[in-house]
């Protein structure tokens, strides 16, 4: 795998982590009104969709090659999404 392709995969993984964090927050805010069994089923489908989406993106970028540091970048993006949400709430409350 070339260095350019790895950098692209790092960036995509990081952005996918941010997207995953934002979608997870939205998902849990929307499913609170349902019965617990439906919450579990909807969450299971959501997680499977997120995983399949990442696999499809990686398959199209680099023939589906996964490295542990791609998942580290996903985790970094996921954690950064909480800071982004906190910042957006702060801006929203100041207006």
Secondary structure, DSSP 4 states (H G I P E B T S, - for coil): --HHHHHHHHHHHHHHHHHHHHHHHHHHHHGGGS-HHHHHHHHHHHHHHHHHHHHHHHHHHHTT---HHHHHHHHHHHHHHHHHHHHHHHHHHH-
